[in-house]
Structures are given as C-alpha cells and as structure tokens.
Amino acid sequence: MIQKLFLLLFLLSFSQRIYSQPKNSNDSLVFTKRIIAENLKDPWAIVYGPDDYLWVVESKKYLLSRIHLETKKKTVLKDFTPNRNFSGEKSWPMGGLMGLALHPNFTKGKPFVYVAYVYQFNAENTEDGCKDSFGGCFYKIKLERYQYDKTKQELKNPFTICDTIPGSSDHNGGDLKIAHVNNKPYLFYSAGDMGAGQYGNAGRKNRVQNINSYEGKILRFNLEPDSAAANQNSWIPKDNPFTSENRNAVWTYGHRNPEGIAEGKINGKYRLYSSEHGPFGDDEVNQIKKGKNYGHPLVIGYNDGNYNGFAAGVSNHDYLPGKWNTAYPLIEDESENVKKMGQNFEEPIKVLGLISSEILSKIFEHRLHNEDGPDWEAVAPSSIAVYDKKAIPSWQNSLLIPSLKQGELLQLKLNKKGDKIIGEPKSYFKGEVRYREVEVSPDGSKIYLTTDYSSQSSNPSKNNKNKVNCKGCIIEYTIKNE
C-alpha cells in the first residue's frame, strides 16, 4: 500500500511540473504544467465548454471529441470521415476538420455545436482535382450546425449553414468563433486566400479583393436561420456590409491566411481580432471591423513600402523562363495602393516579424535561382485568444498568440480602448513544438495550448526543422502566482 502511495505521488509530481519564465526574463509568473491529451492527429481547435469539458477536433482524423479535465477520458462524439469525398492518398487540404464553436446558451436550451471542415475534393479539371502548371488544388469547405444529445453522447440533426466556401491545399484559414455585433452573437469564419499566387497554387487566380468571392475573407453568419425556410440564405444576416439582392456572408476582405479569430470584452465593449500569416515575416494582428479592407495582396503588414517592387510571395516554383508564374500582383507602391483603397483600408494594430526590403530582395533572388536564401524571423501565428480575465492581472486586456515556427506563446498588451498594442510582446512556454491553438479557462487561471502531431509545415514550402517533443498534445498551464 505504501509503495502504491509513493508511486501515485511520483506520477502526480511528474504530470504537474512547475513552469516558470527563464532566468533572463523580467517576468516572474510561475505556472504548473499538465498534459491533458497526447498523440492526437493535429488538435486544430479546442473549446472550454460550459459543461467543463474540453471539446476538441482532430483535423487529420476528422474526429470531434470531449475530454474530461480531471480523468482525461476522451469520448468521440462524431467521426466526420464519411462526410468527405477524398481519402488523402493523392492530395490533402490545408487543415481538414478545422473549426469548432458552441452556442452561447449551450446549457440553456440551445445545445448547438458548429463545425467547419473540408468536405469535397473537386475533380472538375483533372482526375485528382489539381490543375497542371501550378494551377492549384481545389476543395470545398462546409459549415454545419449539430445538436448535442447529452444522454446518447452524440451529435444529431445536422443543418448545412454554407457549403460553397472555396478550399485549397494551402491557406484555408479555418477558424470558427462566436462574436457579437450590437451585443447580439453571430458566427464568424475566417477564410484564407487559398495560397493563390505561390507554390502549387502559383497560377490560381487571386480573388482576395473581390467582395463576391469568399476567398481571403472573414464571413459572418446567423447562429440560427432567420426564416422558417432554413435555406442557406437564411443563415446570412441581412445587414452584412456587401449584401444587396443576393445575401453575401463577407464581413471583411483583404486577408491572406487568418488562422485565428477571437473576441474579447475590452473596457465594456466587444472587439474582434485576427492573427494572420505573412509571406516572409510581416505576420499581422488585426482588429476586425465591419466592411474593412485589410490590404492583401496590395499591402503587406504596415503601409511602410518594404514590399515596393515585389509581390506577396515568390519561390522557384513560381518562376518560369521570362516571367513570374504567380497570381500575386506586383506591388509598385504600397502607399499608392492604400490611396486607391480609400477609407476602407484598415492597417494592422501590430505586425510581428518585420522584414526589410533588403532581406526581401535577397530572398527573392535566391529563390528565383532555386537556392536557399537567408532565413527570416516569422512568428507564423496559428490562432489567437483575448485575455480579458482577472486571474493574471498583468495579462488583463491582452492578446495571446501561439507560434508555429518559434514554439512559444506571445502575450501582447492592449491599450484601454483595445485598438492598439502597448510595448513589445512577451514570450511564454517556449518549447520544441508547433503550437496550434490557444484557449483560456472561464476564470482565466488556466491556459490551454495544442501542438501539431508532426513538424511538417501546414503549407507546401518545407518541413519545420524543429523537433516535436509533445506530439498532438493538449497542454494545460495553471497560474501559480504573480
């Protein structure tokens, strides 16, 4: 009996390690670390449910599950594999089963679960759905709502919210969050530019600035249909900014690859933010405002002219003798592009990994000659959360952004209005991992981070060379002191 007790105490001490900042940090925060789950096939999104379970989707396995926080028991609620028409043998999209959200009144009569996933691999042009000469791989993404049956532990009564969102092998975005407009909750989805302009999608037409396309947009939907005839139009709010005779889900445009969107209440007002991948650094943090244009692919990061004379991306795959084979337009002058966009243009509230035109010139020169060029400091922000809690006072009114490339969580302090970043980001939980998603417990005392199962980049550039020391994990960090 004594031996078993000692063994139990040893295991508990091992699973709840103390994590503190490095000695050279001026931050004295101390956390305990606990592994909630591991070996998940890319836990893409997690939600701390009102039932005090963690809800999680595995992008590669197409599984939606609940995990008990104390016992760590995982219960699969639905396998979405039968809902897709591709196996992954010839091609695989960026992501897979990606978005997850729960209705705000989930435990009060509306047990609705919202999901977003790639469901169709289009074979309209070639046998495998991918066009020759870097014309791109074409998929479709579906948003659905299910009803959770607590007794049977399953999802039932599916409704299709939208099944016409374009998909790709790259830059699908894929985040799904509930946020408020005039204090009413809506469903928001972030769609990337499909990688149109680079790598295998270099020749794919770029439609980010076209408000009639859902590529490179943040979309807004109703949580419930607004008419008895529950067709897809009834899921689109009538007051979306670009709706006329035909309803249009576009809320904002000009986005490259917004993998993270999140809402917080700052100084009594709801605000929506996004984190977005830049081409070579210049990762963006944006405040999302109705009808605004965020510039891609005409302005990259700040309107600072560093991309003048370049395009938003180029590689050896993009170059054919005598010309660039890219759908990204040449940026002659970012400032002139801003003038043409007018008052609709919205600049980022923060750019991470600023890159100079000199470094860009070297990168482009080497890539056009199929050579390895200089490395650059990119964050590769995979998601975002708003910390508007009180458990960690120094974090109150901050944005939390996990990094795929650097293996860290960044804390960015907001001003009182929530429309600017104060000072420089602080780094936490550094490790040899690719952090994919961040979630905050309702009381703010716990931070949850997921990690990719492998070190493979989600885009077709090349593998991340970092080792992965926690494959497909959900990690819980609990504040010990401040």
C-alpha positions in Angstrom: 0.0 0.0 0.0 2.8 2.4 0.9 4.6 1.6 -2.3 1.5 2.4 -4.3 1.1 5.7 -2.5 4.7 6.7 -3.3 4.1 5.7 -6.9 1.0 7.8 -7.1 2.7 10.9 -5.6 5.6 10.4 -8.1 3.3 10.3 -11.1 1.4 13.4 -9.9 4.5 15.3 -9.4 5.7 14.3 -12.9 2.4 15.2 -14.6 2.1 18.6 -12.9 5.5 20.2 -13.5 6.3 23.7 -12.4 6.9 26.0 -15.4 8.4 29.4 -14.9 10.0 32.0 -17.1 13.7 31.7 -18.0 16.1 33.4 -15.6 16.9 36.2 -18.1 13.2 37.2 -18.2 11.8 40.1 -16.2 8.5 38.3 -15.8 8.1 36.4 -12.5 4.9 34.4 -13.5 5.0 30.8 -12.4 2.7 28.1 -13.9 2.1 24.4 -13.3 2.2 22.3 -16.5 -0.1 19.2 -17.1 -0.6 17.1 -20.2 -4.3 16.6 -20.8 -4.0 14.6 -24.0 -1.3 13.5 -26.5 -0.9 11.7 -29.8 -4.0 13.4 -31.2 -3.8 13.7 -35.0 -3.4 17.5 -35.0 -5.8 19.0 -32.5 -6.8 22.0 -34.6 -9.4 23.7 -32.3 -10.3 23.4 -28.7 -13.2 25.0 -26.7 -13.6 25.1 -23.0 -17.2 24.1 -22.8 -19.9 25.3 -20.4 -20.1 21.7 -19.3 -16.5 22.0 -18.0 -15.2 19.6 -20.7 -12.6 20.4 -23.3 -14.1 20.0 -26.8 -11.6 19.3 -29.5 -11.4 18.5 -33.2 -8.6 16.5 -34.8 -8.0 17.9 -38.3 -6.4 14.8 -39.8 -8.6 12.1 -38.2 -11.8 14.1 -38.6 -12.9 13.4 -35.0 -14.8 15.7 -32.7 -14.4 14.7 -29.0 -15.0 15.8 -25.4 -12.2 15.3 -22.8 -12.8 15.2 -19.1 -10.4 17.6 -17.5 -9.7 15.5 -14.4 -9.8 11.9 -15.6 -8.5 12.9 -19.1 -11.1 10.5 -20.6 -11.8 11.2 -24.3 -15.2 10.5 -25.7 -15.6 10.7 -29.5 -18.9 12.3 -30.4 -18.7 12.1 -34.2 -16.4 10.9 -36.9 -16.7 13.2 -39.9 -14.7 10.9 -42.2 -17.8 9.7 -44.1 -18.7 13.3 -44.8 -15.8 13.9 -47.1 -15.2 12.6 -50.7 -11.3 12.2 -50.5 -9.0 9.8 -48.7 -5.8 11.8 -48.8 -3.9 9.3 -50.9 -3.4 11.8 -53.8 -3.9 15.1 -52.1 -4.7 16.6 -48.7 -6.1 20.1 -48.0 -4.6 22.6 -45.5 -6.3 21.6 -42.3 -9.2 19.2 -42.7 -11.7 19.3 -39.8 -10.8 22.8 -38.5 -13.5 25.0 -36.9 -15.4 24.4 -33.7 -17.8 26.6 -31.7 -20.6 26.1 -29.1 -23.7 28.2 -28.8 -23.6 30.8 -26.0 -26.7 29.2 -24.5 -25.4 25.7 -24.9 -26.6 24.6 -21.4 -29.8 26.7 -21.5 -31.9 25.0 -24.2 -29.7 25.5 -27.3 -27.1 22.7 -27.2 -25.8 23.6 -30.7 -22.3 22.7 -32.0 -20.9 24.4 -35.0 -18.1 22.9 -37.2 -16.2 23.8 -40.3 -14.4 21.2 -42.4 -13.1 20.4 -45.9 -15.6 18.0 -47.4 -15.1 18.0 -51.1 -12.1 17.5 -53.4 -13.1 18.9 -56.8 -12.2 16.9 -59.9 -13.6 19.2 -62.4 -10.4 19.9 -64.3 -8.1 16.9 -63.8 -8.5 13.4 -62.3 -7.2 14.4 -58.9 -8.6 17.9 -58.7 -5.3 19.6 -59.1 -4.5 21.7 -62.2 -1.2 21.4 -64.0 1.4 24.2 -64.2 0.8 25.2 -60.6 -2.9 25.9 -61.2 -3.8 24.8 -57.7 -5.8 22.1 -55.9 -9.5 22.8 -55.4 -11.6 21.8 -52.5 -14.8 23.0 -50.8 -15.5 23.8 -47.2 -18.7 23.3 -45.3 -20.1 24.9 -42.2 -22.6 22.9 -40.2 -24.7 23.0 -37.0 -25.4 19.9 -34.9 -27.5 19.3 -31.8 -25.7 17.7 -28.9 -27.5 14.8 -27.3 -26.1 14.6 -23.8 -27.8 11.3 -23.0 -26.5 9.4 -26.0 -23.2 11.4 -26.2 -23.6 12.1 -29.9 -24.3 14.8 -32.4 -27.5 14.7 -34.4 -29.9 16.9 -36.6 -27.3 18.4 -38.9 -28.0 21.7 -40.7 -25.9 23.0 -43.5 -25.1 26.7 -42.9 -22.9 27.1 -46.0 -21.3 24.5 -48.4 -19.8 26.9 -51.0 -16.7 28.2 -49.3 -13.7 27.5 -51.5 -10.8 25.3 -50.2 -7.3 24.6 -51.2 -4.1 22.7 -50.4 -2.9 25.9 -48.8 -4.1 28.9 -46.8 -7.6 27.7 -45.9 -7.7 29.8 -42.7 -10.3 27.7 -40.9 -11.2 29.4 -37.6 -14.8 29.5 -36.4 -15.8 31.7 -33.5 -18.9 33.3 -32.0 -18.7 37.1 -31.6 -21.1 40.0 -31.0 -22.4 42.8 -33.2 -24.5 45.3 -31.3 -24.5 42.9 -28.4 -26.0 40.1 -30.5 -24.0 36.9 -31.1 -23.1 35.7 -34.6 -21.0 33.0 -36.1 -17.7 34.2 -37.8 -15.5 32.1 -40.1 -12.0 33.0 -41.4 -11.2 32.0 -44.9 -7.7 32.3 -46.4 -6.6 33.3 -49.9 -6.2 29.6 -50.9 -2.5 30.1 -51.4 -3.4 31.7 -54.8 -0.1 33.1 -56.0 2.5 30.7 -54.5 3.9 27.1 -54.8 1.4 24.6 -56.3 -1.3 27.3 -56.4 1.0 29.9 -58.0 -1.2 30.2 -61.1 -4.5 30.1 -59.3 -6.5 33.3 -59.7 -6.3 35.5 -56.6 -9.7 36.8 -55.5 -9.0 38.3 -52.2 -10.0 41.9 -53.3 -13.2 40.6 -54.9 -16.1 41.0 -52.5 -18.2 38.5 -54.4 -15.7 35.7 -53.6 -15.3 34.0 -50.2 -11.5 33.7 -50.6 -9.4 35.8 -48.3 -12.4 36.9 -46.2 -13.9 36.8 -42.7 -17.5 35.7 -43.1 -20.5 36.3 -40.8 -23.5 34.0 -40.3 -26.5 33.8 -38.1 -26.5 31.3 -35.2 -30.0 30.2 -36.3 -31.8 30.7 -39.7 -33.8 33.9 -39.8 -36.8 32.4 -41.6 -38.9 29.2 -41.4 -37.4 28.1 -44.8 -33.9 27.1 -43.5 -32.1 27.5 -46.8 -28.5 28.8 -46.8 -29.6 32.4 -47.5 -31.4 32.4 -44.2 -28.2 31.8 -42.3 -26.6 35.0 -43.7 -27.5 38.3 -41.8 -29.5 40.8 -43.9 -27.3 43.6 -42.7 -23.9 42.2 -43.8 -21.9 45.1 -45.5 -22.0 43.7 -49.0 -25.4 42.2 -49.2 -27.8 43.6 -51.9 -30.3 41.5 -53.7 -28.3 38.4 -53.0 -27.1 37.8 -49.5 -23.4 37.9 -49.0 -21.6 36.4 -46.0 -18.5 38.7 -46.4 -17.8 40.8 -43.3 -14.2 41.9 -44.1 -11.8 41.3 -47.0 -8.1 41.6 -47.9 -6.9 38.7 -45.7 -4.0 36.4 -46.6 -4.3 33.4 -44.2 -6.2 34.3 -41.0 -5.9 31.1 -39.0 -7.1 32.8 -35.8 -10.1 35.0 -34.8 -11.2 35.8 -31.3 -13.4 38.2 -29.4 -12.9 39.8 -26.0 -14.7 42.5 -24.0 -12.3 45.4 -23.6 -13.4 48.4 -21.5 -17.0 47.1 -21.7 -17.0 46.8 -25.5 -16.9 43.6 -27.6 -13.9 43.6 -30.0 -13.0 41.0 -32.6 -9.3 40.3 -33.6 -7.5 38.1 -36.1 -4.0 36.7 -36.4 -2.7 36.3 -39.9 0.3 34.7 -41.6 2.5 37.0 -43.7 4.6 35.8 -46.7 8.1 36.3 -45.2 7.5 37.6 -41.7 5.1 40.6 -41.6 2.6 38.5 -39.7 -0.4 40.6 -38.9 -2.6 41.2 -35.8 -5.8 43.0 -36.9 -8.8 44.4 -35.2 -11.8 43.3 -37.4 -14.3 46.0 -38.3 -17.3 45.7 -40.5 -16.7 46.2 -44.2 -13.0 47.0 -43.9 -10.2 46.1 -46.4 -7.1 44.7 -44.8 -4.9 45.1 -47.9 -3.7 41.8 -49.1 -2.2 41.3 -51.6 -1.6 45.0 -52.3 -0.2 46.0 -48.9 1.8 43.5 -46.7 1.9 44.3 -43.0 2.2 48.0 -42.3 2.0 50.6 -45.1 5.8 51.0 -44.9 6.9 50.4 -48.5 9.0 47.3 -47.7 7.2 45.4 -50.5 7.5 48.0 -53.1 8.8 46.3 -56.3 7.9 42.9 -55.0 4.9 40.6 -54.9 3.3 38.9 -51.8 5.3 35.7 -52.5 7.7 34.1 -54.9 9.6 30.8 -55.0 11.4 28.7 -57.5 8.1 27.1 -58.3 6.6 30.5 -59.2 9.3 31.2 -61.8 9.1 30.3 -65.5 11.6 31.5 -68.1 11.0 35.1 -68.8 8.3 35.7 -66.2 6.9 35.1 -62.7 4.2 32.5 -62.7 2.3 34.0 -59.8 -1.3 35.3 -59.4 0.0 37.8 -56.8 0.2 41.2 -58.4 3.4 43.3 -58.4 3.3 45.9 -55.6 4.7 49.0 -57.2 3.9 51.3 -54.3 2.1 50.3 -51.1 1.1 53.9 -50.3 -0.5 54.4 -53.7 -2.4 51.1 -53.2 -3.7 52.5 -49.9 -4.9 55.7 -51.5 -6.8 53.6 -54.1 -8.5 51.6 -51.3 -9.6 54.8 -49.6 -11.3 54.8 -46.2 -12.0 51.1 -46.4 -8.3 50.3 -45.8 -7.5 49.2 -42.2 -3.9 48.9 -41.1 -2.8 46.1 -38.6 -2.6 47.1 -34.9 0.6 45.1 -34.8 3.0 43.4 -37.3 5.2 40.6 -36.0 8.5 39.7 -37.6 9.0 42.9 -39.6 11.1 42.3 -42.7 13.2 44.8 -44.7 13.1 45.3 -48.4 16.9 44.4 -48.4 16.2 41.0 -46.9 13.2 40.5 -49.3 15.5 41.2 -52.3 17.9 38.6 -51.1 15.1 36.0 -50.5 13.6 36.6 -54.0 17.0 36.5 -55.7 17.9 33.2 -54.2 14.5 31.6 -54.7 14.3 32.5 -58.3 17.6 30.6 -58.8 16.4 27.6 -56.8 18.8 28.4 -53.9 18.4 28.6 -50.2 18.3 32.2 -49.2 18.6 34.0 -45.8 16.3 32.9 -43.0 13.8 35.4 -41.5 12.1 35.9 -38.2 8.5 34.9 -38.7 6.1 34.0 -35.9 3.6 32.0 -38.0 0.6 32.8 -35.8 -1.7 29.8 -35.7 -4.6 31.3 -33.6 -5.5 34.0 -31.1 -7.3 34.5 -27.8 -8.3 37.6 -25.9 -7.3 37.5 -22.2 -9.9 39.8 -20.5 -9.9 37.9 -17.2 -8.5 38.9 -13.7 -6.6 35.8 -12.6 -3.4 37.1 -14.1 -3.6 40.9 -13.6 -0.6 41.7 -15.8 -2.2 39.9 -18.7 -5.6 41.6 -18.4 -6.7 43.1 -21.7 -4.1 41.2 -23.7 -4.0 39.1 -26.9 -2.5 35.7 -26.7 -0.9 34.3 -29.9 0.7 30.9 -30.3 3.6 30.5 -32.8 4.0 27.5 -35.1 7.6 28.5 -36.1 9.0 29.7 -32.8 7.2 27.3 -30.4 6.1 29.9 -28.0 3.0 31.8 -26.7 3.1 35.6 -27.2 1.3 38.0 -24.9 0.5 41.4 -26.5 -0.8 44.1 -24.1 -3.7 46.2 -25.4 -4.4 49.8 -24.5 -7.6 50.7 -22.6 -9.6 51.0 -25.8 -8.3 47.7 -27.2 -7.4 49.3 -30.5 -3.6 49.4 -30.1 -0.7 47.3 -28.8 1.3 48.7 -25.9 5.0 47.8 -25.9 6.6 44.6 -27.2 5.3 41.0 -27.0 6.4 38.8 -24.1 7.2 35.1 -24.7 5.9 32.2 -22.7 6.1 28.4 -22.7 9.0 28.1 -25.2 9.5 24.6 -26.5 10.3 22.4 -29.5 6.7 22.2 -30.6 4.3 23.8 -33.1 1.6 25.5 -31.1 -1.6 25.3 -33.0 -4.5 26.6 -30.7 -4.9 28.6 -27.5 -7.9 28.6 -25.2 -8.4 30.3 -21.8 -10.5 28.8 -18.9 -13.6 30.8 -17.9 -11.9 32.1 -14.7 -8.6 32.9 -16.5 -6.4 30.8 -14.3 -5.6 28.1 -16.9 -4.2 28.4 -20.4 -4.6 25.5 -22.9 -2.3 25.0 -25.8 -2.4 22.3 -28.5 0.5 21.1 -30.5 0.8 19.6 -34.0 1.5 15.9 -34.2 4.4 16.4 -36.6 6.9 19.1 -37.5 5.5 19.3 -41.1 4.6 22.8 -42.0 0.9 23.3 -43.0 2.0 24.8 -46.3 3.9 23.1 -49.1 7.2 25.0 -48.5 9.3 22.7 -46.5 9.4 20.9 -43.1 10.0 22.8 -40.0 13.3 21.6 -38.8 12.5 21.8 -35.1 11.9 18.6 -33.2 8.5 17.9 -31.7 8.7 16.8 -28.1 5.0 16.6 -27.4 3.1 15.2 -30.4 -0.5 16.1 -30.8 -0.8 17.3 -27.2 -3.2 19.5 -25.3 -1.2 21.2 -22.5 -2.7 22.9 -19.5 -0.8 25.7 -17.8 -2.2 26.9 -14.5 -1.0 30.2 -12.9 0.7 29.7 -9.5 1.5 33.3 -8.6 2.0 36.8 -9.9 
